[in-house]
Amino acid sequence: MEIFGDGGARLEFSAYDAGAGELAHIVEAGAMQRALWQVLATQANVVLRSPAACASLAREGKRWRLALADGSAVTASLVVGADGRDSWVRGEAGIGAKLEPYGQSGVVANFATERAHEATACQWFREDGILAYLPLPGNRISIVWSAPQALADELVALAPAALAERVAAAGHGRLGRLEPITPAAAFPLAVMEVERLAVDGLALAGDAAHAVHPLAGQGVNLGFGDARVLAALVRGREIFRAPGDATVMRRYERARREDILAMRLVTHGLQRLFSLPGRVPAAVRNLGLNFTDGLGVVKNLLIRQALG
């Protein structure tokens, strides 16, 4: 992975130098969702209700009752709200969330590249936002351009060929000419902090539990961490405790708070730092990138943290 500052600074992370097989895997969301759905469909202890729409969620004694729009209902000792940043489950459970918009949107699209990306991700901190090239199989990349809203609207409105030209120029022609594969789409960016990660019998996971700036590409990994920790706690609970027992929920909240807070502070701080105008902030952030690039031990620590 190569990171470029807005004043000529450069920071490189190498899997080889860190003694790792790879720094990350780039997986298309649609492919991942299809694979997960296929696995769910083969589980003997899973009942799928689809299509279905939720009507209400209420606590009844030590269980939650989920009423569906078709008149049926499901009760459970544990409900997991993993239904996105605008979580309906979170709202029904009365858990508040503080959302702070960045005034930016993430513009995403896929392109074919003239030159091979050599399995290297690139990121440019620019005056007009943060642009990332993410390698896909073959000579293809996915891009995320975290841009001020006016620029994001302009990019999405461009004809595919014009957008490809704009993205190639913003990436300093690193991969040569780009050809559009998918149309551009945009999603608003915000940082979000929830009041609670869990209450008795209910846990939040994924984007329902946190939202961070995508500049570090760690949002989905935070969600995977939520799932891994929650599953381990439920599986390892004392036999007399229900899956949604208050003790289990408190352990989940304690286990996840630190990782989520650390990632929120890092991504929020970097976004703010690289949004500051003026020569002094630019000099500080570019000096920081170059300084970090010269510290192999620090870089390896950052890699190990990102790898979990």
VOTI-342383 format. One record per residue (C-alpha): x negated, y, z; chain; residue number from 1; residue in three letters. Coordinates in steps of 0.1 Angstrom, whole numbers, always signed. Each point is the difference from the previous one (the first is absolute). Layout:
N
{{X, Y, Z}, A, NUM, ala}
...
! end
This chain:
308
{{+0, +0, +0}, A, 1, met}
{{-13, +34, -10}, A, 2, glu}
{{+13, +32, +16}, A, 3, ile}
{{-7, +35, -14}, A, 4, phe}
{{+4, +33, +18}, A, 5, gly}
{{+11, +32, -15}, A, 6, asp}
{{-35, +15, +2}, A, 7, gly}
{{-22, -28, -16}, A, 8, gly}
{{-2, -23, +31}, A, 9, ala}
{{+2, -37, -5}, A, 10, arg}
{{+6, -29, +24}, A, 11, leu}
{{-3, -37, -11}, A, 12, glu}
{{+12, -31, +17}, A, 13, phe}
{{-15, -33, -12}, A, 14, ser}
{{+14, -35, +9}, A, 15, ala}
{{-35, -14, -7}, A, 16, tyr}
{{-17, +24, +24}, A, 17, asp}
{{+26, -8, +27}, A, 18, ala}
{{-4, -37, -5}, A, 19, gly}
{{+36, -4, -11}, A, 20, ala}
{{+15, -18, -30}, A, 21, gly}
{{+21, +30, -8}, A, 22, glu}
{{+12, +32, +16}, A, 23, leu}
{{+36, -4, -9}, A, 24, ala}
{{+26, -16, -23}, A, 25, his}
{{+23, +21, -22}, A, 26, ile}
{{+33, -18, -3}, A, 27, val}
{{+30, +14, -19}, A, 28, glu}
{{+30, +4, +23}, A, 29, ala}
{{+24, -18, -24}, A, 30, gly}
{{-22, -31, -2}, A, 31, ala}
{{-4, -1, +37}, A, 32, met}
{{+38, +3, +6}, A, 33, gln}
{{+8, -28, -25}, A, 34, arg}
{{-25, -23, +17}, A, 35, ala}
{{+13, +7, +35}, A, 36, leu}
{{+36, -5, -12}, A, 37, trp}
{{-9, -33, -15}, A, 38, gln}
{{-16, -12, +32}, A, 39, val}
{{+30, +11, +21}, A, 40, leu}
{{+23, -20, -23}, A, 41, ala}
{{-19, -32, +8}, A, 42, thr}
{{+1, +3, +38}, A, 43, gln}
{{+23, -25, +17}, A, 44, ala}
{{+5, +22, +31}, A, 45, asn}
{{+9, +32, -19}, A, 46, val}
{{+35, +10, -11}, A, 47, val}
{{+1, +26, -28}, A, 48, leu}
{{+29, +24, -2}, A, 49, arg}
{{-3, +18, -33}, A, 50, ser}
{{+15, +21, -13}, A, 51, pro}
{{+12, +15, +33}, A, 52, ala}
{{+6, +34, +15}, A, 53, ala}
{{-3, +9, +37}, A, 54, cys}
{{+29, +18, +17}, A, 55, ala}
{{-10, +4, +36}, A, 56, ser}
{{-25, -12, +26}, A, 57, leu}
{{+8, +0, +37}, A, 58, ala}
{{-14, -15, +32}, A, 59, arg}
{{+23, -26, +16}, A, 60, glu}
{{-14, -13, +33}, A, 61, gly}
{{-35, -14, -7}, A, 62, lys}
{{+6, -4, -38}, A, 63, arg}
{{+5, +23, -30}, A, 64, trp}
{{+31, -3, -22}, A, 65, arg}
{{-5, +9, -37}, A, 66, leu}
{{+33, +5, -18}, A, 67, ala}
{{-1, -3, -37}, A, 68, leu}
{{+22, +18, -26}, A, 69, ala}
{{+18, -32, -10}, A, 70, asp}
{{+14, -4, +36}, A, 71, gly}
{{-25, -27, +12}, A, 72, ser}
{{-25, +6, +28}, A, 73, ala}
{{-33, -13, +12}, A, 74, val}
{{-12, +0, +36}, A, 75, thr}
{{-36, -4, +11}, A, 76, ala}
{{-23, +5, +30}, A, 77, ser}
{{-25, +18, -23}, A, 78, leu}
{{+6, +24, -29}, A, 79, val}
{{-30, +12, -21}, A, 80, val}
{{+6, +33, -18}, A, 81, gly}
{{-23, -1, -30}, A, 82, ala}
{{+22, +20, -23}, A, 83, asp}
{{-22, +29, -10}, A, 84, gly}
{{-7, +35, +11}, A, 85, arg}
{{+37, +10, +0}, A, 86, asp}
{{+7, -30, +22}, A, 87, ser}
{{+38, -7, +5}, A, 88, trp}
{{-9, -24, +29}, A, 89, val}
{{-21, +27, +17}, A, 90, arg}
{{+29, +24, -1}, A, 91, gly}
{{+26, -26, +12}, A, 92, glu}
{{-24, -8, +29}, A, 93, ala}
{{-2, +37, +10}, A, 94, gly}
{{-37, +2, -5}, A, 95, ile}
{{-11, +35, -10}, A, 96, gly}
{{-27, +8, -26}, A, 97, ala}
{{-20, +31, -7}, A, 98, lys}
{{-6, +5, -37}, A, 99, leu}
{{-24, +27, -12}, A, 100, glu}
{{+0, +4, -38}, A, 101, pro}
{{-32, +8, -17}, A, 102, tyr}
{{+16, +20, -29}, A, 103, gly}
{{-16, -26, -23}, A, 104, gln}
{{+11, -29, -20}, A, 105, ser}
{{-20, -31, -10}, A, 106, gly}
{{+1, -4, -38}, A, 107, val}
{{-5, -36, -10}, A, 108, val}
{{-5, -16, -34}, A, 109, ala}
{{-20, -28, -17}, A, 110, asn}
{{-24, +4, -29}, A, 111, phe}
{{-22, -21, -23}, A, 112, ala}
{{-36, +12, +0}, A, 113, thr}
{{-25, +3, -28}, A, 114, glu}
{{-29, -10, +23}, A, 115, arg}
{{-1, -27, +27}, A, 116, ala}
{{+6, +11, +36}, A, 117, his}
{{-24, -27, +13}, A, 118, glu}
{{+23, -7, +30}, A, 119, ala}
{{-7, +35, +14}, A, 120, thr}
{{+25, +23, +15}, A, 121, ala}
{{-6, +37, -4}, A, 122, cys}
{{+15, +30, +19}, A, 123, gln}
{{-5, +37, -7}, A, 124, trp}
{{+8, +27, +26}, A, 125, phe}
{{+11, +28, -23}, A, 126, arg}
{{+12, +36, +5}, A, 127, glu}
{{+34, -13, -14}, A, 128, asp}
{{+3, -31, +21}, A, 129, gly}
{{-15, -34, +4}, A, 130, ile}
{{-3, -24, -30}, A, 131, leu}
{{-7, -37, +3}, A, 132, ala}
{{-8, -26, -27}, A, 133, tyr}
{{+9, -35, +13}, A, 134, leu}
{{-13, -29, -21}, A, 135, pro}
{{+24, -26, -14}, A, 136, leu}
{{-8, -32, -19}, A, 137, pro}
{{-17, +6, -33}, A, 138, gly}
{{-5, +35, -13}, A, 139, asn}
{{+29, +15, +19}, A, 140, arg}
{{+4, +23, +30}, A, 141, ile}
{{+27, +14, +22}, A, 142, ser}
{{-3, +36, +10}, A, 143, ile}
{{+13, +19, +30}, A, 144, val}
{{-2, +38, -3}, A, 145, trp}
{{+10, +17, +33}, A, 146, ser}
{{+9, +34, -14}, A, 147, ala}
{{+17, +31, +11}, A, 148, pro}
{{+37, -2, -9}, A, 149, gln}
{{-1, +24, -29}, A, 150, ala}
{{-29, -19, -16}, A, 151, leu}
{{+17, -33, +7}, A, 152, ala}
{{+31, +11, -18}, A, 153, asp}
{{-21, +12, -29}, A, 154, glu}
{{-19, -33, -3}, A, 155, leu}
{{+32, -21, +1}, A, 156, val}
{{+15, +21, -27}, A, 157, ala}
{{-29, -4, -24}, A, 158, leu}
{{+2, -23, -30}, A, 159, ala}
{{-18, -33, +7}, A, 160, pro}
{{-29, +8, -24}, A, 161, ala}
{{-4, +35, +15}, A, 162, ala}
{{+0, -15, +36}, A, 163, leu}
{{-26, -25, -10}, A, 164, ala}
{{-22, +28, -13}, A, 165, glu}
{{+5, +21, +31}, A, 166, arg}
{{-9, -30, +23}, A, 167, val}
{{-31, -8, -20}, A, 168, ala}
{{-12, +35, +2}, A, 169, ala}
{{+7, +2, +37}, A, 170, ala}
{{-22, -31, +4}, A, 171, gly}
{{-28, +16, -20}, A, 172, his}
{{+4, -25, -28}, A, 173, gly}
{{-14, -28, +22}, A, 174, arg}
{{+19, -28, -17}, A, 175, leu}
{{+2, +17, -35}, A, 176, gly}
{{+33, +3, -17}, A, 177, arg}
{{+31, -11, +18}, A, 178, leu}
{{+32, -14, -15}, A, 179, glu}
{{+32, +0, +20}, A, 180, pro}
{{+16, -33, +10}, A, 181, ile}
{{+27, +12, +23}, A, 182, thr}
{{+18, +33, +3}, A, 183, pro}
{{-9, +23, +29}, A, 184, ala}
{{+20, +0, +32}, A, 185, ala}
{{-3, +21, +31}, A, 186, ala}
{{+8, -4, +37}, A, 187, phe}
{{-1, +27, +27}, A, 188, pro}
{{-28, -2, +25}, A, 189, leu}
{{+4, +5, +38}, A, 190, ala}
{{-15, -11, +33}, A, 191, val}
{{+25, -15, +24}, A, 192, met}
{{-2, -9, +37}, A, 193, glu}
{{+27, -20, +17}, A, 194, val}
{{+10, +4, +37}, A, 195, glu}
{{-2, -37, +6}, A, 196, arg}
{{-12, -30, -20}, A, 197, leu}
{{+23, -23, +19}, A, 198, ala}
{{+29, -2, +25}, A, 199, val}
{{+15, -31, +16}, A, 200, asp}
{{+7, -25, -27}, A, 201, gly}
{{-10, +23, -29}, A, 202, leu}
{{-34, +8, -17}, A, 203, ala}
{{-9, +23, -28}, A, 204, leu}
{{-25, -10, -26}, A, 205, ala}
{{-15, +14, -32}, A, 206, gly}
{{+11, +33, -13}, A, 207, asp}
{{+29, +0, +25}, A, 208, ala}
{{-26, +3, +28}, A, 209, ala}
{{-25, +24, -16}, A, 210, his}
{{-9, +20, -31}, A, 211, ala}
{{-34, +13, -8}, A, 212, val}
{{-16, +18, -30}, A, 213, his}
{{-10, -25, -27}, A, 214, pro}
{{-36, +14, -4}, A, 215, leu}
{{-15, -30, +19}, A, 216, ala}
{{+23, -26, -16}, A, 217, gly}
{{+8, -14, +34}, A, 218, gln}
{{+38, +4, +3}, A, 219, gly}
{{+9, -35, -10}, A, 220, val}
{{-29, -15, +20}, A, 221, asn}
{{+15, +16, +31}, A, 222, leu}
{{+32, -18, -8}, A, 223, gly}
{{-18, -33, -4}, A, 224, phe}
{{-16, +6, +34}, A, 225, gly}
{{+35, +6, +15}, A, 226, asp}
{{+13, -33, -14}, A, 227, ala}
{{-31, -20, +11}, A, 228, arg}
{{+0, +13, +36}, A, 229, val}
{{+38, -3, +4}, A, 230, leu}
{{+0, -36, -14}, A, 231, ala}
{{-29, -10, +23}, A, 232, ala}
{{+17, +15, +31}, A, 233, leu}
{{+34, -17, -7}, A, 234, val}
{{-17, -33, -8}, A, 235, arg}
{{-22, +2, +31}, A, 236, gly}
{{+26, +12, +25}, A, 237, arg}
{{+7, -20, +32}, A, 238, glu}
{{+27, -26, -7}, A, 239, ile}
{{+25, +16, +23}, A, 240, phe}
{{-1, +34, -18}, A, 241, arg}
{{+23, +7, -30}, A, 242, ala}
{{-18, +14, -32}, A, 243, pro}
{{+14, +35, +8}, A, 244, gly}
{{-9, -1, +37}, A, 245, asp}
{{-9, +34, +14}, A, 246, ala}
{{-35, -12, +9}, A, 247, thr}
{{-7, -12, -35}, A, 248, val}
{{+12, +33, -14}, A, 249, met}
{{-22, +20, +24}, A, 250, arg}
{{-30, -22, -10}, A, 251, arg}
{{+7, +7, -37}, A, 252, tyr}
{{+2, +37, +5}, A, 253, glu}
{{-32, +1, +20}, A, 254, arg}
{{-18, -22, -25}, A, 255, ala}
{{+9, +22, -30}, A, 256, arg}
{{-1, +36, +14}, A, 257, arg}
{{-38, +4, -2}, A, 258, glu}
{{-5, -11, -36}, A, 259, asp}
{{+30, +20, -12}, A, 260, ile}
{{-11, +31, +19}, A, 261, leu}
{{-36, -3, -13}, A, 262, ala}
{{+10, -3, -36}, A, 263, met}
{{+25, +29, +3}, A, 264, arg}
{{-26, +23, +15}, A, 265, leu}
{{-27, -9, -26}, A, 266, val}
{{+23, +3, -31}, A, 267, thr}
{{+17, +31, +13}, A, 268, his}
{{-33, +17, +10}, A, 269, gly}
{{-16, -8, -34}, A, 270, leu}
{{+30, +13, -19}, A, 271, gln}
{{-1, +32, +20}, A, 272, arg}
{{-37, +4, -3}, A, 273, leu}
{{+0, -4, -38}, A, 274, phe}
{{+30, +24, -3}, A, 275, ser}
{{-18, +29, +17}, A, 276, leu}
{{-10, +27, -25}, A, 277, pro}
{{-33, +19, +1}, A, 278, gly}
{{-37, -6, -3}, A, 279, arg}
{{-7, -9, +37}, A, 280, val}
{{+26, -29, +2}, A, 281, pro}
{{-12, -12, -34}, A, 282, ala}
{{-36, +0, +12}, A, 283, ala}
{{+8, -18, +32}, A, 284, val}
{{+20, -28, -16}, A, 285, arg}
{{-25, -6, -28}, A, 286, asn}
{{-29, +0, +24}, A, 287, leu}
{{+19, -26, +21}, A, 288, gly}
{{+5, -23, -30}, A, 289, leu}
{{-37, +2, -10}, A, 290, asn}
{{-11, -4, +36}, A, 291, phe}
{{+22, -31, +5}, A, 292, thr}
{{-13, -15, -33}, A, 293, asp}
{{-35, +0, +14}, A, 294, gly}
{{+10, -19, +32}, A, 295, leu}
{{+2, -37, -10}, A, 296, gly}
{{+10, -11, +36}, A, 297, val}
{{+29, +25, +1}, A, 298, val}
{{+12, -10, -34}, A, 299, lys}
{{+0, -37, +9}, A, 300, asn}
{{+19, +8, +32}, A, 301, leu}
{{+26, +18, -21}, A, 302, leu}
{{+2, -29, -24}, A, 303, ile}
{{+5, -25, +29}, A, 304, arg}
{{+27, +21, +14}, A, 305, gln}
{{+18, +2, -33}, A, 306, ala}
{{-3, -38, -5}, A, 307, leu}
{{+16, -5, +34}, A, 308, gly}
! end
